[in-house]
Every structure is written in C-alpha cells, then in structure tokens.
C-alpha cells in the first residue's frame, strides 16, 4: 500500500507532522512527492517551519533534502525561495510575513531541490494552501515543524500523517507507547450535544475559560489564559457544572491544580478546540484517566497513517520487522508504513 492510496480523490489539503526531529517526516514528505510524480498529481507544498536544507539549522546534522519535479507549486519565504536549486517562476508575492521574508508562491520550471519555509500561523497556512490550489495544485501538503502539531488541526488541513521513529527513545516499547498516546489524542471523543457544541464554539473564540452548567448557563472567568490558573478554575466549579471550555492550551499542570483543589472535576468534561491544543505526556494522561478526568474536542483530527523510521541519528536502530509489526498491532486499524522500506512493507 502507498500513502497516496489513502489520500487521492479524497482530500485536497493534508499535513505531515513529526513526533520529533529525525522521526522521518521529511522522508515521508519525499515519499509522497515520488508517489505523486508517478501518478501525475500536481502538488502544492508549504511548511509551518523550515525544511529542505542540507544541514539542520539547530542540530547541524545532515538531513534529507526535498526534491520536486517540474510544475510543482511551492509556497516559501523570500530567503528560502532564493536558495532553491530548482528554477522557479513567481506566481504571487503574498502579504503573509515570516521571519525571513514574505511568503512567495512559485512554480518549479525544472526538477530540483527546494527549501520550504512557510507561515507559522494557522490562518495564514490555510490561506496559502487555498492560493496554491487556485494556482493548479491538485493536492497540498503542509509540512509540520519540529514538535509542533498545529498543522494537523482540522482548522488547517483535512487529514494528517504522523511520522515517528527510534529517535524518541532507545527503548522500542517507549517509542510505541509515546506514538500510541499521540494517536489516541488525535482520536479523542468529539462533543456530541449540539447545544453544548454551539455554546462552546461561540465562547472558545473569545473567552479563555468558560463553564457551562446543566441548564446550559455559562460562567466566564476573568483571566487571559488557562495556564497557571487551575486553582482559579477549580474555585468556581459548582455541583451543577458540566463542561469547562478552554480556548488555548491544556497542560498537565492546569489539570493537576484543578484535581488537587476540588472533587467537582469528576462531574465535568474539559473541552478544547482540537487535540493539537493538548500538551500532556503519556504518564500524566494515564494518571488523569485513572482518576476519571474527561477531555473532549470540538474537532477531531483525521489521522490517515503513521510512518515509522527505525533508525536514529544517535547511532542505534530497531529491527525493522519487529518495530513495524509491533506498531501495527498497537495502532490497528490505522495503517502503519515504514517509509525506509520500498513499498512501506
């Protein structure tokens, strides 16, 4: 099975996000590019970070470059536009700004390597993606930045591929554990009560924290963020409180402060926009599950597949077959593909 089998004729904009640096995200992107070339699909490519350079800008390690064929639509910042080896035609210089210049949408006139550095803001990424489609891209791929899963948000892309690998830990079981945790977050339950959804969608746009009771009445907190405000949230929970709607990030400390302050948390469900807003590791999440903390999302992330890389730049590696088989067993029915093996099998 190829990755494009999961995408073609189903989605227009997808993302590839990595669990960490060197997890195989760029290899996954290059695999998608090669499959698209074989099927004559014109791609649009952008990134919420920077990718395609020969050497990592942070770790100074060698990394895979991005090779595209003639006719590919790319959206990249002015500085990286000039560094691309492929000859490019400027289609539009946008008003979207990055730290290294405005985003330029271009078309490759020759095959060659390109560097991609797109917008960091979700709304800008969505705008740029639509522009690339208007210029002829049949499928847009958004390359996720290191340790930032925001491009997987349904507000930005229709579906996502998660790249993970040995770089996360020398212990294969821990890599699988962390990867499965992220997949489980992507698959969190969606709020089904239509009235609650409507209220939450309205308040989450403009209020940091709002509390909905069993009569659908709303109490708002006069705070700018839920971060470091768990005790304040706990202090206003009542017996009839049913939902706590959080506009921004949900972190372990916020929940820990709430559950240590009041038992009323057991009666409520915490709502976030989508699971890219959740920053809670596996061990803390298991603890919250054991004490009956409930979390739901307004928008579920559509995870298409997980790609794995059994090699780490740290010099160690896993058995490819063992890693693939164990990951498939844990994540079933989600497809798991080893992009380091021809055909992914």
Secondary structure, 3 states (H helix, E strand, C coil): CCHHHHCCCCCCEEEEEECCCCCCHHHHHHHHHHHHHHCCCCEEEEECCEECCCECCCCCCECCCEEECCCCEEEEEHHHHHHCCCCEEEEEEEEEEECCEEEEEEEECCCEEECEECCCCHHHHHHHHHHHHHCCCCEEEEECCCCCCHHHCCCCCCEEEEEEEHHHCCCHHHHHHHHHHHHHHHCCCECCCHHHHHHHHHHCCCCCEEEEECCCCEEECCCCCCCCCHHHHHHHCCCCEEEEEECCCEEHHHHHHHHHHCCHHHHCEEEECCHHHEECCHHHHHHHHHCCCEEEECCCCCEEEEEEECECCCCCECCHHHHHHHHHHHHCCCEEEECCCHHHC
